[in-house]
């Protein structure tokens, strides 16, 4: 685990890891608002080959609404990022810890939302094997 997120290696091939992470996030109440294919963008913008690496922008609409009502500018830190990248024959899956991302903001209502969101993200993360 890294201080600002949860991370794990899995034996799942990259594409299956992305599919599984997406499905588990959905079960936990998150939709994917964005999917950035970093490999594709590095090739397009820099002309370099890079490993398979995606950034998924995960959002739980009810939590996002509550966070924005508690702290109007919190949209600067939304959605919650989930990354999947290839490593050997498997993949690495990592999710942001909302409590770390939003920890510098002195707002108790937002802290409660970030704790709940983190628990929901961790549930989805733990389900990816």
C-alpha positions in Angstrom: 0.0 0.0 0.0 1.1 3.5 -0.8 0.3 6.3 1.6 -2.2 8.0 -0.8 -3.8 4.8 -2.2 -4.3 1.1 -2.1 -2.3 -0.9 -4.6 -1.9 -4.6 -5.4 -0.5 -6.9 -8.1 -2.8 -9.4 -9.6 -2.3 -12.4 -11.9 -5.1 -11.1 -14.1 -4.0 -10.1 -17.6 -4.3 -6.3 -18.1 -7.6 -6.3 -20.0 -9.3 -8.6 -17.5 -8.0 -6.5 -14.6 -9.6 -3.4 -16.2 -12.8 -5.3 -16.8 -12.9 -6.7 -13.2 -12.0 -3.4 -11.6 -14.8 -1.6 -13.6 -17.3 -4.3 -12.6 -16.4 -4.2 -8.9 -16.6 -0.4 -8.9 -20.0 -0.6 -10.4 -21.1 -3.1 -7.7 -19.9 -0.6 -5.1 -22.0 2.2 -6.6 -19.4 3.9 -8.9 -19.6 4.7 -12.6 -16.6 5.4 -14.8 -16.8 9.0 -16.0 -13.5 8.9 -17.8 -11.0 6.3 -19.2 -7.6 7.7 -20.2 -5.5 5.3 -22.2 -2.0 6.5 -21.2 -0.3 4.2 -23.6 -2.3 5.5 -26.5 -1.8 9.2 -25.4 2.0 8.8 -25.0 2.2 7.2 -28.5 0.0 10.0 -30.0 1.6 13.0 -28.2 5.2 11.9 -27.6 5.7 9.2 -30.2 6.8 6.6 -27.6 5.8 3.1 -26.8 4.7 2.6 -23.2 3.2 -0.3 -21.3 -0.6 -0.7 -21.1 -1.8 1.8 -18.5 -5.2 3.3 -17.9 -6.6 5.9 -15.5 -10.3 5.4 -14.7 -12.2 8.3 -13.3 -14.7 6.6 -10.9 -17.6 8.5 -9.4 -20.3 7.7 -6.9 -23.0 10.3 -7.8 -24.5 10.5 -4.3 -21.2 10.9 -2.7 -20.1 13.5 -5.3 -23.2 15.5 -4.7 -22.7 15.4 -0.9 -19.1 16.4 -1.3 -19.9 19.3 -3.6 -22.6 20.6 -1.3 -20.1 20.4 1.6 -17.3 22.0 -0.3 -18.2 23.7 -3.6 -14.7 23.7 -5.0 -14.1 20.0 -4.3 -14.7 19.3 -7.9 -11.0 20.1 -8.4 -10.3 16.7 -6.8 -13.0 14.6 -8.4 -13.5 12.0 -9.7 -11.7 9.3 -7.7 -8.8 7.9 -9.8 -8.3 4.2 -10.2 -5.3 3.0 -12.2 -4.6 -0.3 -13.9 -1.3 -1.1 -15.6 0.5 -4.1 -16.9 3.3 -5.7 -14.9 4.8 -8.8 -16.3 2.1 -11.3 -17.2 -0.3 -9.7 -14.8 -1.4 -6.2 -13.8 -1.3 -3.7 -10.9 -4.6 -2.1 -9.7 -4.5 1.0 -7.5 -7.2 3.3 -6.1 -6.8 6.7 -4.5 -7.5 7.1 -0.8 -10.0 10.0 -0.7 -9.1 10.7 2.9 -5.5 11.4 1.8 -6.5 13.4 -1.3 -8.9 15.6 0.7 -7.1 15.5 4.0 -5.8 19.0 3.7 -9.3 20.5 3.6 -10.6 21.5 7.0 -14.3 20.5 6.5 -15.9 17.9 8.8 -18.8 17.1 6.4 -16.3 16.5 3.6 -14.2 14.3 5.9 -17.2 12.1 6.5 -17.9 11.8 2.8 -14.3 11.0 2.0 -14.3 8.2 4.7 -17.4 6.6 3.3 -16.2 6.9 -0.2 -12.9 5.4 0.7 -14.6 2.4 2.4 -16.7 1.9 -0.8 -13.6 2.1 -3.0 -11.7 -0.3 -0.7 -14.5 -2.8 -1.0 -14.3 -2.8 -4.8 -10.5 -2.9 -4.6 -10.5 -5.9 -2.3 -12.8 -7.8 -4.6 -10.3 -7.6 -7.5 -8.3 -10.8 -7.3 
